[in-house]
């Protein structure tokens, strides 16, 4: 049975001075609503989970294997399993990230912004 989610009812987790998130965790999928401050760079990382997302507001520059892609509102992205990637936020950005399988290590205290280079 589908579970209704009202994003406004979920509190922002301000786990980093420049990043806030709201998280939904399933058995095989994780959905994260992120809010990034302008100028932040999420360091290069790779992970077992496939990652897809949708930009709701702002502008982000993705870098992967020598390619630079700039995305804005209404754009989506797909990142293959174990593909190295980093993100630089050109404006305050709100995006929806989806991971399968879930990246449970992101929920561990102190690991929400410290990308793990190992396979999950």
C-alpha positions in Angstrom: 0.0 0.0 0.0 1.4 3.4 -0.9 2.6 5.6 2.0 1.6 9.3 1.7 4.4 11.6 2.4 3.9 15.3 3.1 7.3 17.0 2.8 6.2 20.0 4.8 5.5 17.7 7.8 9.2 16.5 7.8 11.6 18.7 9.7 14.8 19.9 8.0 17.9 18.2 9.4 20.6 20.9 9.5 23.4 18.3 9.7 26.0 20.7 8.1 26.3 24.5 8.3 25.7 24.7 4.5 23.4 21.6 3.9 20.0 20.7 5.1 18.0 17.5 4.3 14.8 15.6 4.7 15.1 11.8 4.3 12.7 9.0 3.4 14.2 5.5 3.8 12.8 2.4 2.3 14.3 -1.1 2.2 15.7 -0.8 -1.3 15.4 3.0 -2.0 16.3 6.3 -0.2 14.9 9.7 -1.2 16.6 12.8 0.1 15.3 16.4 -0.3 18.5 18.5 0.0 19.0 22.3 0.4 22.5 23.5 -0.4 23.9 27.0 0.1 25.5 28.9 -2.8 29.2 28.2 -3.2 29.3 24.8 -1.5 31.2 22.0 -3.1 30.3 18.4 -2.3 33.6 16.6 -2.7 34.4 13.9 -5.2 32.9 10.6 -4.2 31.8 7.2 -5.5 29.3 4.7 -4.0 27.7 1.5 -4.9 24.2 3.0 -5.1 22.8 4.3 -8.3 21.8 7.9 -7.9 19.2 10.0 -9.7 17.7 13.4 -9.0 15.6 16.3 -9.9 16.5 20.0 -9.5 13.7 22.0 -7.9 15.4 25.3 -7.5 18.9 26.8 -8.1 21.8 25.7 -10.3 24.4 22.9 -9.7 27.5 22.0 -11.7 28.2 18.2 -11.7 31.8 17.0 -12.5 32.5 13.4 -13.5 35.5 11.9 -15.3 36.4 15.2 -17.1 32.8 16.2 -18.0 31.1 19.2 -16.5 27.3 19.5 -16.7 25.3 22.4 -15.4 21.7 21.7 -14.3 18.9 24.0 -13.2 15.2 23.7 -12.3 13.3 21.0 -14.1 16.6 19.1 -15.0 17.3 15.6 -13.9 20.4 13.4 -13.6 21.5 9.8 -13.4 24.8 8.6 -11.9 25.8 5.0 -12.4 27.0 2.8 -9.6 30.6 3.6 -8.5 31.0 6.5 -11.0 33.2 9.3 -9.4 31.3 12.6 -9.2 31.3 15.9 -7.3 28.9 18.8 -7.2 29.4 22.6 -7.0 26.3 24.7 -6.1 26.3 27.9 -8.2 23.1 29.2 -6.5 21.2 28.1 -3.4 19.8 24.8 -4.6 17.0 22.5 -3.6 17.1 19.1 -5.2 15.6 15.6 -4.7 18.2 12.8 -4.7 17.2 9.1 -5.0 19.6 6.3 -4.1 19.1 2.6 -4.7 20.2 0.7 -2.6 19.9 3.2 0.3 23.1 4.9 1.4 22.6 4.2 5.1 26.1 5.4 5.9 24.9 9.0 5.2 22.7 8.7 8.2 25.5 7.8 10.6 26.5 10.6 12.9 29.4 12.6 11.4 29.1 10.9 7.9 26.3 13.0 6.4 28.7 15.2 4.5 31.9 13.2 4.6 31.6 11.1 1.4 32.8 7.6 1.8 35.1 6.4 -1.0 34.6 2.7 -0.2 31.9 0.5 -1.6 28.8 0.3 0.5 
